[in-house]
Structure formats: C-alpha cells, structure tokens
C-alpha cells in the first residue's frame, strides 16, 4: 500500500495541532516545547509540501503481513495503489521475517 506522509503520521497521532494557549500561562516552558513540536509536525504533514510524500508499506514475512491490513490503523488514508502490478517482484520469503526498509544509497552510512 502507498500512503501519503500526512495520512501515515496522522494515523500515528502526529497532527501538528497547537497546544492550548492556557498552557502558556500555567507552564510557559512546556508550552514553548509543545509549540515547537507542533510546528515541526505541521511541516511534516503539510498538504502540498512534505505531507504529500509517499510511503510504500510492504510486509516482509508472514508475521508482519497482518500489520498493514487493518483499515483501523489508517482509516482516512487514501488508497493510491491497491493491486500489485503484473511485473511486481515476488513475495518475500517466509524465512526472512521482519520489516524491510529501503534507504537510498546517498543516505546510507
């Protein structure tokens, strides 16, 4: 499945909602920290910006196959591709449980 970063992060509870203004008077330091986190989250989830980045969710092994199916994990996520293409690579071997993350060469260390 392919999800936008906006949908994936919202499903994880990262929304960019500002903290309540009352927190500014009761605990100013906490308010500033929460406001900074909200700004970062808003930037990561902004439609038309980083929020439109696409994430491919692919189970690797039978133990992880159920992690991606429940719609309750991502109820508002649009389905960008529901079926694999005819030329899609074969399913991962059941002997290799775990999640696979592909990192572009320029980001590997």
C-alpha positions as CSV (number, residue, x, y, z in Angstrom):
1,X,0.0,0.0,0.0
2,X,1.1,3.5,-0.6
3,X,0.1,6.3,1.8
4,X,0.9,10.0,2.0
5,X,3.2,11.1,4.8
6,X,0.2,13.2,6.0
7,X,-2.0,10.1,6.4
8,X,0.7,7.9,7.9
9,X,1.8,10.5,10.5
10,X,-1.8,11.4,11.4
11,X,-2.5,7.6,12.0
12,X,0.4,7.6,14.4
13,X,-1.1,10.6,16.3
14,X,1.3,13.3,14.8
15,X,-1.1,16.1,13.8
16,X,0.6,19.5,14.3
17,X,-2.2,20.7,16.4
18,X,-1.1,23.7,18.5
19,X,-1.1,23.3,22.3
20,X,-3.8,25.1,24.3
21,X,-3.0,28.8,24.9
22,X,-3.8,28.3,28.6
23,X,-0.6,26.2,28.9
24,X,1.4,29.4,28.1
25,X,0.4,31.0,31.4
26,X,0.5,27.9,33.5
27,X,3.7,26.3,32.2
28,X,5.5,28.6,29.7
29,X,8.5,26.3,29.1
30,X,6.3,23.3,28.4
31,X,4.1,25.5,26.1
32,X,7.1,26.6,24.0
33,X,8.4,23.0,23.7
34,X,4.9,21.8,22.6
35,X,4.5,24.7,20.2
36,X,7.9,23.8,18.6
37,X,6.8,20.1,18.3
38,X,3.5,21.2,16.8
39,X,5.3,23.4,14.2
40,X,7.6,20.5,13.2
41,X,4.7,18.1,12.9
42,X,2.7,20.7,10.8
43,X,5.7,21.0,8.4
44,X,6.0,17.2,8.1
45,X,2.2,16.8,7.4
46,X,1.5,19.9,5.3
47,X,-0.6,19.2,2.2
48,X,1.3,20.5,-0.9
49,X,4.6,20.0,1.0
50,X,6.2,17.2,2.9
51,X,2.8,15.8,3.8
52,X,2.4,14.7,0.1
53,X,5.5,12.5,0.3
54,X,4.5,8.9,-0.4
55,X,5.4,5.9,1.8
56,X,5.2,2.3,0.5
57,X,4.1,-0.1,3.2
58,X,5.2,-3.7,2.3
59,X,5.1,-6.6,4.7
60,X,8.2,-8.7,4.8
61,X,7.4,-12.2,6.0
62,X,4.1,-13.8,7.2
63,X,4.4,-12.5,10.8
64,X,4.2,-8.9,9.5
65,X,1.5,-9.4,6.8
66,X,-1.3,-8.5,9.3
67,X,0.3,-5.2,10.3
68,X,-0.7,-3.5,7.1
69,X,-4.2,-4.8,6.5
70,X,-6.4,-3.4,9.3
71,X,-8.1,-0.3,7.9
72,X,-8.5,0.9,11.5
73,X,-4.7,1.7,11.6
74,X,-5.1,4.2,8.7
75,X,-8.9,4.9,8.4
76,X,-8.6,8.2,6.4
77,X,-5.7,7.1,4.2
78,X,-6.4,7.2,0.5
79,X,-5.6,4.0,-1.4
80,X,-3.1,5.1,-4.0
81,X,-2.4,1.6,-5.3
82,X,-4.5,-1.4,-4.3
83,X,-3.2,-4.1,-6.5
84,X,0.4,-5.0,-7.3
85,X,1.4,-4.7,-11.0
86,X,1.9,-7.7,-13.2
87,X,5.6,-7.1,-13.1
88,X,5.8,-6.8,-9.3
89,X,8.6,-8.6,-7.6
90,X,7.8,-11.9,-5.9
91,X,6.6,-12.0,-2.3
92,X,9.4,-12.1,0.3
93,X,10.5,-15.5,1.5
94,X,8.8,-16.6,4.8
95,X,12.2,-17.4,6.1
96,X,13.0,-13.7,6.3
97,X,10.7,-12.3,9.0
98,X,11.0,-8.6,9.9
99,X,10.3,-5.3,8.2
100,X,12.4,-4.2,5.3
101,X,13.2,-0.6,4.8
102,X,15.0,0.5,1.6
103,X,17.3,3.5,2.2
104,X,18.6,5.4,-0.8
105,X,22.3,5.0,-1.4
106,X,23.1,8.6,-0.5
107,X,21.6,8.2,2.9
108,X,23.4,5.0,4.0
109,X,26.2,5.4,6.5
